[in-house]
Amino acid sequence: MRWVLSSLSAVVLLGLGCPASSQSTKPTTTPTTKPAASAPKAAPGPTFTPRAQIKPDRLVWAYLDGKRRAMDIDEARSYGLTIVDLADDWVPYIFWAQTPGKDDHKPNRYMQTYVDLANDRIDVNGARLQKGQHNYHEVYGIPPSLSVLQRRFIEDDKKSCYRKLDLSLLKDEYHGPVRVTNKANSRRLRKRYISAKAQFKKARRKTRGASLEQLLKNKRWQKVALKYQKLRWQYNALVLAHQRMACEGIYGRRVPNVKPGIVTWAVRNALRRFERKHNVYGWGMIFQNTARALGRTPRENNFESLKRAIAERVISAAGIVEDGTRRSRYTGADGKRHQVHNLTKEFGEAAWRGLGLTDADKAWAWIKGKRFDRRFMVALKLPKLPEYYGPQMELKAVIDRGDIWYDLPFDEKTGKRRAQPRTRLPSLTLYTTYRDQKIALVRWRTTIGGWQKEKRGNQEYYKYKISDVGARVWKNIVAGPVWVPPKKTPTTDLVKFRPVLGRSQRVVSQSSFGPGYASAYGLVAAYHVTPRGHRDNQVRTHGTVNYMSVRNGFSHGCHRLYNYRAVRLFSFVLRHRAFERKGQARLGYTHRFEHRGEEFQINLHTRGYFYELKPPMPVMVLEGRIRGKKKKPYEHYVKKPTQLYQEDLPKLQGQKKRGGSSMKQDQTL
């Protein structure tokens, strides 16, 4: 069981996160009499329990000085090693069923679903995956299991089509981004490339066969050469991307027959899947990170995936969160100034070195032949944790709302969108207090509320969804939270198309409610309530499946995080704050509704798996910087400028009788 393994691994940490100090193997007593002069005897070396005497449930594989040996788990602890779980049934700390050292076992219903998704067994709807289907859920907070990565290494090693691809274009150069999303865009790019190629050939004739490098240094022809270089790279990047994805199997069983350089819906959808497979947060277009992934060999990409998967487990085992997004300084017990380190990077690199994963070839040699479908615990020597760490840490979150626009996002007369630029974007900063110092550990991009569609009666309006300002607390952390849709939610958000018996049909969008990574609250959420009275205004800090919205989008008032960051954050909080494990919260919710003449019904049976922080953790939401003319948000509904509303029909009919030709609608209700 996972909770048994967790209780074993956690003892290695000081409190709930620190690796134990190394114990000396030298004698600690001093002789009372001075021995006769003789050659000094060597100190006895460390002794280990023989492999045959170690019970299976106590066996760990210790990696010391690049060598692997079997050890008893207590022996590994005594040498200051951290126990890391590499088995296929690993889950993050928030999904554990029991707190190490406590008798509070309560099963989490989503735990097995998480494991099945990580192992390519089921899809987001719970249906079993067919042969050849894969989950690429790392960007959603669920990294692949090591068995899945092992299969990727093996399958890619067998493919001969990779040898026909010249990846140097994407590996050595970058002249993007390639913002091509459809056939029309890609055809225009192809025409521009053909034109630039003709001009380049003309320049070569004029310069008696000068090379591209020579023309780039020629002032007269430099502009022509630069244009050709850029468009050639972009066109060939599209060609190579299609070939690469076809070879890699991203398209699935049917590879679309498209002309070179042409982007169809199938091509762009495959590019999105490629990005998700290789942990690229993108739009299905070739930006720099996508180009890098396309330019690496399959083994190199699998190596990167393996490193990330192991690092996530190391981060969980060590109970750390610092990722280099804040490099604050503090005064230590020694009176010196120290900088907050990028612990996730340092611990990850230490783990890779300890396991001998220094390059892609060594990673392939390490992973093949191993069995991750059963207990697989390793013991690693990791860096020492900072002095401000402890079993209980004084933590606080500060959310800056950034630039705020309360003005209407469109012109009232024409309906044209108005520019509302934001240079200061919303952020969440996690602090700890140590020796009367406020130390920033991480600072992450998040979201705030804005203009959203909302149903009133049978029609949609705009409504400004505000994010609460001021002091709040996180009282409850919910793993695998369930979103209960408000009554005013547009029905378009409650249904989706899904293949049913070979036909695409509208069904209830169960995955949007949760529990699961695709729910509105993602994998984990914390509830914002007032410090006194614990009033809940439905604002949450949570993960999100809509990861691109975290960069510059808006929410309905909640503060979204990438799912993997939300998992790290709340796992860290639970490791370093006192809490009571409440377990699965029951819910009996039924909602019937009609959408486009069809009737649907939503049934929800749980709110998620609850932890109650004791005491609650303080959160401060800053007002931000109010921009624009309006200094307070609209409290009423606002009509869409291009939509005709039923209540306006009598007015329009009366105007026609009077001979009027136009009428300005009231925007607010």
N, C-alpha and C positions, 0 to 999 in steps of 0.2 A: 504494500500500500504506500501511496505517496506520502501520507502524513508520518509514517514510520521512518521513511528515509529522511524526511525533513527534520525530524527530531534528532536524528543522528548527526546530520550535517551542521545543524545550527550550533551544536556544542562546540564546534571548532572555533566559532566566532566569539569574541569578547562581548559578553552580553548578547546582543542580537546583531552582530555584524563584524566584530573584530577578529582577525586571525589570532590564534593563541601564540604566545611568545615561545620561541625555541627554548628547549630545555637542554642544558649542557650535559654531555655524556661523561665529562671528567669527574673524578672523585671530589666531594665537597669537604672532606675532613683533612686536617693537616697532621702529620706525624708529630708526636710530642718529643721524640728524640731524634737526633740527626743520624741517619744511617751512615755506615762506612762508605767511603768513596768507592764508587763503582759506576759502570756505564748506566746512564738513565734508562729506565724501562719505558717503552712506549705505552701511552694510555690505551686502555682497551677500546676497540672499535665498537660501534653500535651493534647490538644484537637484535635480530628480528625473529618473530615467530615463523617457523617453517610454513611454506605454502600449504602443505597437506594438513596442518593443524588449524588453519583459519576456517571458521565456519562461513558458509556462503553468504549469510546475511550480515557478516562483518567484514567481508572482503572489499578492499579498495585497491586501486592500482595507483601507486605512488610514482611520480615522475621526479627523480632527483638527479641533477646534473645531466639531464638528457637521457637518463636510463630509467627503464620501467621495472618495477618490482612489485610483487604482491605484498600487502601489509594489512595488519589488523587495524580497524578504524581508530582504536584508542592509541596505537603506536603512531599513526599518522598525525593525530592531534598532538601528541607529545613532541613531535618535531616541528610544530607550528605550521602545519599544512592545512589548507582549506579544502574541504570536501565539496566537489562539484559533481552534480548529477548529469550524465550524458545519455541516459536511457531515453527511449522513445516516449515514455509516459511522463516526462517532465512537464510541469506546469509552473507558471510564476507564483510568487508568494501569495498574491491576493486570492488564488484559487485553492490554496492548501486547506485541508479539512480539519486540521488541528494545529494549535500553537505548540511549538517545541517546549517540553517541560510542563505542559498544562493538560489537565483532563477535561478538554472542552471540545471533543470531537463532534463535528456537525458536517455531514457531507454537503458538497457544493454540486448542484445538478449540472452546472455548465462544465465542470472539470473534464468529464469524459468527452464532451463535444469538442472542447479545445484540443484534446489529445487526438481525436479522430480527424479533425481538420488539419492538424500539423503533420499527420501521417498519410494524407491523401486518401482517406477512407470515405469521407462524405463531403457533400457540398454545403453551401450556406443554408439550404433548405432542409438539410438532414438526409437527403437522398444519397444512396451509395454511388460513388464515382465509378464510371465505366472504365474499361481498360483503355489506357492512353490519355485519360483525363487527369488534370493536375490542379491543385490549389496553389495559387501564388498569393499568399496572404501576409507576407512579411510586412508590406506597407500598412496592413491593417492591424499589426501588432501580434501576429502569430507566425513566428519563424518556422521553417520546415524542420522536421526531426532529422537526426543524423542518418537514419535509414533512408529517408527520402533523398538526402544529399548524396549518400553512397550510391543510390541507383542512378542519379544524374551523372556522377563521375563515370560509372560503368557504361551507361548508354551512350554518352558522348564520346567515350574512348573507342567505341565500335564504329562510329559513323565516319565514312570515308569522304562524305561531301564537304566536310570542313577543309580538307586539304586543297580543294579547288578554289577556296575563297582567299582573296588577297585583302587581309584586314589592315594592312599598313596605312591605307588612306585615312581610316578613322582613328587609328592608333597614334599616328605621328602628326596629324594636322587637325585643325578645327577652324572652319570658316562659316559657322552657323550663327544663329539658329536657323533651322529649316522649318519655317512656319507654314507648312503645307498640310491641309486637312481633307481635301477632296480632289476629284478629277479635274475640276476647273482650275484650281490652284496649281496642281502639278503640271498641267498642260501649259499654263503660262510660264512656269519655271523652265520647262523644257524648251519653249520657244526662245526665252531669254538666253538660255545656255547655248542654243544653236547659233543665235545672233552673235553672242560674245565669242564663240569659237571661230566664227567666220572673221571677225575683226582681229582676233589673235593671229590667225593664219596670214591675214593681210600684213600685220605688223612684222611677222617673221620674214615675209617676202621682202618687205622694205628694208629690213636689217640683215638681209642675207643669212637667214636661218638662225637668228639669235634664239637662245633658249628662254624658257619662262623666267629663270633666275636672272638672266641678263636683262630681259625686258623690264623686270621689276626695279632694276637700278637705273633704267633709262628714263630720264625726265619726260621725254616726249611720249613714250609708249607705256609709262608706268600705270596710268589710269586704265588703259585697255587690258594690261596684264593682270592688274588687281581684280578687275571685274570678271575676267575669264577664270582666274584662280578660284574666286569665291563661288561662281556659278557651277564650275566643273565639280568642285567639291560637293556642293549641295545636291546636284543632280546624281552624281555617283553614290553619294551617301544614301539616297533613296533606293537606288538600284541594289546596292550592297545590303541594305537593311532587309529588303524583301528576300534576297537570296539567303541571308543569314537566318532569318526567322523560319523560312521553309525548311532549311537543313536542321534547325534546332527543334522543329516540331511544334512551334508556337501556333501555327495555323490549325493543328489537329490533323484529322484524316484527309481533309480536302484543302489542298493548296490552291488559292485562286489563280486563274490564268490572266495575268495583267501584263500590259506592256511595260517595258523597262521605265522606271521613274514615275509611273502613274500610281497615285494614291487613291484607293477605293475605301469604302466603309470597312471591308474585310481587312485591308492592309493596316488602316489606322487602329482598328480594334486589336489586331495582333500586336501592334507596336505598344499599345497600352498594356497588354498582357506581358510583353517582354520587359517593360519597365517594372511592372509589379514583381515579376520573377526575380529581377536583379536589384530590387529595393531602390528603384529610382522614382522619386516623387515628381511626376511629369504629367503632361497634357496629351500624350500620344503624338508628340512632335520631337524632332531631333534637336534637343538642346545639348549642352556640353556633357552632362552626366550620362545622358542616353547614348551619345556618341562614344563615350569612353567604354561603356558596357558593350556596345556593338563592336568596338575595336579590339577588345580582349579576346583571347582564345577561350573556348569552352572550359578548359581546365582552370584557367585563371579566374573566370567568373565563378566557377564552383568553389574555388579556393576562397574567394572573397565571401561567398555565402556561408561557407563552413566557419570562417573566422567570426562572422557576425553572430552565427547561431551559438557558438561556444562562448563568445563574449557576453551574450545576453544571459546565459546560465551562470557565468562567473559574477556578473553584476548582481544577480539575484542571490547567489550564495554569500557574497561579501556584504550585501546590504548597503550598497553605495548608490549615489545619484549624480555626483558632479561630472559634467561632460564637457567642460571648457567653455561653456556659454557665458560664464562669469568668472573673471580672474581677479577676485578681490583679495585683499591682504588683511592679515590680523597679527596681533602680538601674541606670541606663544609664552609658555611658562618660563622659557629661558630669557625672556625679555627682548627677543629678536623678532623682526618682522618676517612673516612667512606668507607665501602666496597659496591660494586655493588651487590645487592641481586638477588636471583633467583625469580623474580617477578611473573613469570608464575606459579611457584609452590606455592608461598605464597598466591597469589590471588585466585588460584584454591582451595586451602585448606580452605581459609576463606569462599568461596562460598559454599563448601560442608558442612562445619560446620553450616553456617547460614541456609541452607536448611534442616539440620538435617540428612544429608546422612553420618552417621558415620560408618555404616557397611552394608553388603549386605542385611540383613533382613529389615533394616530400609529403604534402597533404594527401595526394593520391595514394602513395605507398602506405600512409598511416591508416587511411579510412577503409581500404579494401580488406575484406576478410574478417572484419570485426562484427560482433553481434550487438546491436543496440536495442534489439527487441526484448531484452531481459535486463536485469540489474547491471548497471555499468556506472560505477562511482570511481572518480579519479581524485587523487590528493595532490594539490599543487602548492608551490611556494609563491605567494603573492606579496606585493608590497605592503608595508606597514600602513595602517590607517592613520589619518591625521589625529592630533591630540584632542580636537574638539568633538570627536566621536564618543559615543557612550550608549549604554542600553536605553537610557531615556534622554532625549534631546529636546531643548526648547526650540520649537519650530514655529514659523509664521509665514504665510503666503501674502504677497502684495500684488494686486492686479491693477495695472495702469490701463485705463480705457483708451489712452492715446487721443488722437484728434477726433472730435465729435461734430457731426453735422446734423442739426435738427431741421434744417430747411427741407422743403419738398425736393425729391431727387429728379423732378421733371418740371418743365415749363407748364404752367396751368392752362395757357391758351393753346399752345402747339402740341403739347405732350412730349416734346423732345427732351431727352435725358440731359441733366445738368452735371457738369463736372464737379466733383466734390473730393479733391485730392487729399490724401492723408500722408504726411511725412513722418508723423509719430504714430506708429502702429501699436495696437494693444499687446501687452506682454504680462506674463506671470513670472514673478521672482520668488524663489524659496529662500528663506533666511533661517539661520540658526544663531543663537546667542551663546557666546562662550567668553568667560571672564569679562562680562559687561560689554562685549563687542558684538555688533550685529554683522554677521558674515553672510554674504550672498553666495549660495551654492550653485544655483542654475538660474538662467533667465530665458524663457521660451516665448515664442510668438503664440498668441491666443486670439480669441474673437470676442466681440461684444454684440449686443443687439443692434438692429437697424430696421429699415423698412422691409416688411414681409407681407405676403399675401395672407388674408384671413377671410373666412367665410362669415357672412352676415345674411341671415335668411337663406335665399337660394343663389346669392351672387357673391362674387369676390371683390374685396376692397383691399386697400393698403392700410397697414397699421404699424405704427412705430413701436417696436418691441424693445423696451429699455432694459439696460443692465443696472441692477441696484447699485447704489453708491453708499460707501460708509463701512462701518465695522460689521463684520459678519463672523460666523464660525463654521467650521466643518464639524458637524456632530456625527454624521453617519457617512461611512464609505461603503459603497455597494458594488460588489464584484458580480459581473454579469447582470447589470441593471436592466429593468424593463421600462420602456417608455409607454405611458398610458396616454393616448392621443386626446387632446382637449376636444370638446364638442365642436369648436369653431374651426377645427382642422379641415382644409379643403379635401374633398373625397379623392382628388387625384393623388394625394399623398398617402392614401390608405390602400391603394390597389396597385398591382403591377402585372405585366404580361409574363407568362411562364408556360413552357410547353407542357401540355396535358394530353396524353395518349396521342402524341404526334402532332398536335395542333396547338398553336399559341392562343392562350385564353387569359382573360383577366381573372386574377385571384387575389385574395387578401394578402397584402404585403407583410406577412408574418415576420420576416427577418428585420423589418424596420422597427418592430416593437421590442424584439429581443426575447430572451437574453442572447447576446452574441455580438460579434465585432461589427455587424452591419446595422445594429440598432441605432436609434437616434442618440443614445448615450454611449455608444461604443462598448468597450470591454469593462470599463469601470467608471464610477461617478462618485463625486462628493457633493452632498447637499449643503447649500448656503442657507443658514438660518440666522435670525437675530440673536445676539448674545443673551438678551433677556427675553424670556418667553418662548424662544426658539420658533418664532414665526417663520413659516416657509412661503416664499414668494415664487417658488418653482424655478429658481435659478440654480444651476449646477456647474461645476467644473468637471468635464468628462472627456473621454476619448471620442473619436468620430471616424466614421467610414469615409466621409467626404473630406479627405485629407488636404485637398487643394484649397478648401475654404479657409484653412488655418492661416494661409499666407496673406490673404488680403480680402477675405469674404466677411460676411456678417451672419450672425445666428439669430435665434428668437429671444436672445437675452442671456444665454448661457456662454460659458467660457470653454471653447473647444481646444483640445490638444491632440497631437498625433497619438494614436492608440498606444504605440510603444512607450511614448513619454508618460502618458497617463498611468500605464501599468508600472513603470519604474517609480514614478512619483508616489503613488499610493502604496506600493509595496514598501518603499523607503519609510513612509510615514508610519505604517503599521509595525515596522521593525523597531522604530525608535520612539513610539508613543504607546502609552497604556491604552488598552481597548478591551471591550467585552465582545466576544463572538456571539452574535445573535442568530446567525444561520439564515436559512431560506425563509423569506417572508411570504406568507400565503396571500393570494388575491383571487377574488371571484369577480371578474369583470367581463361583461358581455355588451357588445355594441352592434346594433343592426343599422345599416345605412343603405342608401340607394345611389348607384353611380351609373349614369348613362342607360337607365332603364333596367339595370340588373341589381339584384339584391345581394348583399354580402353581410357576413357576421364575423366580428372579432371576438375571440375568447382568450383571455389571459388568466393564468393561474398562479403567478408569482410576481413579486416586485424585484426579486433579485436576492443576492446573498449579502446580509447586513453585518457590518462591524460598527460598534458604537465607541467613539473615542472618549476616553475619560481622563482628564477633562477634554472638552472639544478644543480643536485647534483654531487659533485666531486667524482671520483673513481680513485684510483691508482692501477695499475696492476704491481706488482714487477716481476723482471726477474726470480727470483728463483735461484736454484743452478744447474748449467750445469754440467752434468756428462758424462762420456764416452770420446771417442777420438774426435768426431766431435763437434765443438763449434757453428755451425750455421746449421739451418734446411735445408733439401733438398728442392729445389724450383721446382724440376721436378717430373714427374711421375716415379714410380719404378715398374718394372715388378715383378709379383708374381713368386717365384723361381720354382714352380712346374707346371706352365702353359706355353703352347706353343702358341706363338703369330704369327699372320699371316705374319707380316713383317720379321719374322725369317725364314719362309719356303724357300725362294730363297737361303738364306745362307746355310741352311741345305742341300738342293738339290745340290748346288755347291760343298759342302764338300764331299757328297757321291760320286760325279763324280771323285774327287781327291783321293778318298779312305780314307778320314778321318773318324775317329770313334766317335769323340766327339767335342763339341764346347761350349765355355763359352758364355752365352748371356750377352749383355750389359744390366745392371740393370736400369740405369737411362736414361731418354729420354729428 
